[in-house]
Amino acid sequence: MQFKARVRRKPVGLTSLIDVIFLLLLFFMLASSFTRYQSLDISSGAEGGGAAQRPAYLRIHTSEKLDLNGRPLMKADMAKLFSALKENSVVAIWSGPDANVQDVVDVMSEVRRSGLKSVLVTGQ
């Protein structure tokens, strides 16, 4: 008769499991972003009411080159010109091929700050 030796199992160590959990926690903390994103409201064409008005046409060529209705515009003068427009005016923003997204967002923010409600955005 042969006797088999009992194999004693080692208890599962939690140290390595805790290390793995700590590393995962550290990875996700470093990989995530805690910044707050802001949104800009853009009205769609379904709201209507803008067809009877002729929009102010703002072209963004580059971050430094803008024009409003064909006239050159400096970024510093945007607030003054937008506040001079009527409250119900529509501003159509066209972004050129050399304009980046931040330029468009800056202009849209300035339009909203001046109190204008309708913004149309187009581009290439």
C-alpha positions in Angstrom: 0.0 0.0 0.0 1.4 3.4 -1.0 0.8 6.5 0.9 0.5 9.8 -0.8 2.0 12.7 1.0 -0.4 15.5 1.6 0.3 18.6 -0.3 -0.1 21.6 2.0 -1.4 24.6 0.1 0.0 28.0 0.9 -2.7 30.5 1.9 -3.3 33.2 -0.7 -1.2 36.2 0.1 -3.0 39.5 -0.2 0.1 41.6 -0.5 0.5 41.1 -4.2 -3.3 41.8 -4.8 -3.0 45.0 -2.8 0.0 46.0 -4.9 -1.9 45.4 -8.1 -4.9 47.4 -6.9 -2.7 50.2 -5.8 -0.9 50.3 -9.2 -4.3 50.3 -11.1 -5.5 53.1 -8.8 -2.4 55.1 -9.5 -2.6 54.6 -13.2 -6.2 55.7 -13.4 -5.6 58.8 -11.3 -2.7 59.9 -13.5 -4.5 59.1 -16.7 -7.7 60.9 -15.9 -8.3 64.6 -16.3 -10.0 66.7 -13.6 -10.6 69.8 -15.7 -14.0 71.2 -16.1 -15.2 71.5 -19.6 -17.4 74.5 -20.6 -19.9 74.4 -23.4 -21.2 77.0 -25.8 -24.8 76.8 -26.9 -25.2 76.8 -30.7 -28.7 77.1 -32.1 -29.6 75.0 -35.0 -31.4 76.1 -38.2 -34.6 74.6 -37.0 -35.4 77.4 -34.6 -36.1 79.8 -37.4 -36.6 83.5 -37.3 -33.2 84.3 -38.8 -34.2 84.2 -42.5 -35.7 87.7 -42.5 -32.5 89.2 -41.1 -29.2 89.6 -42.9 -26.5 88.3 -40.6 -23.3 90.1 -39.8 -20.6 88.1 -41.6 -17.5 87.4 -39.6 -14.6 85.7 -41.3 -11.7 84.2 -39.3 -8.7 83.8 -41.6 -6.1 83.3 -38.9 -5.9 84.1 -35.2 -4.7 87.6 -36.0 -6.6 88.3 -39.3 -10.4 88.8 -39.0 -12.9 90.8 -40.9 -16.5 91.8 -40.2 -18.7 92.3 -43.3 -15.5 92.6 -45.4 -13.8 95.2 -43.2 -10.7 94.3 -41.2 -11.3 93.7 -37.6 -8.9 93.6 -34.6 -9.6 91.2 -31.8 -9.5 94.1 -29.3 -12.4 95.8 -31.1 -14.7 92.8 -31.3 -16.5 93.6 -28.0 -17.3 97.1 -29.1 -18.5 96.2 -32.5 -20.6 93.3 -31.3 -22.3 95.4 -28.6 -23.1 98.0 -31.3 -25.1 95.4 -33.2 -28.8 94.9 -32.3 -29.7 92.4 -29.7 -31.6 90.2 -32.2 -28.8 90.3 -34.8 -27.4 87.1 -36.2 -23.7 86.7 -36.5 -22.4 84.2 -39.1 -18.9 83.0 -38.3 -16.9 81.5 -41.2 -13.6 79.8 -40.3 -11.0 79.7 -43.0 -8.6 76.9 -43.7 -5.9 78.5 -41.6 -8.1 79.2 -38.6 -7.9 76.7 -35.7 -10.7 75.6 -33.3 -9.5 77.9 -30.5 -9.9 81.0 -32.7 -13.5 80.0 -33.5 -14.3 79.4 -29.8 -12.7 82.7 -28.8 -14.9 84.6 -31.3 -18.0 82.6 -30.3 -17.4 83.4 -26.6 -17.0 87.1 -27.4 -20.3 87.1 -29.4 -22.1 85.5 -26.5 -20.5 87.9 -24.0 -21.8 90.9 -26.0 -25.4 89.7 -25.6 -26.1 88.5 -29.1 -28.2 85.3 -29.1 -27.9 83.8 -32.6 -24.6 82.5 -34.0 -24.2 80.5 -37.2 -21.0 78.6 -37.7 -19.6 77.5 -41.0 -16.2 76.7 -42.4 -14.1 74.5 -44.7 
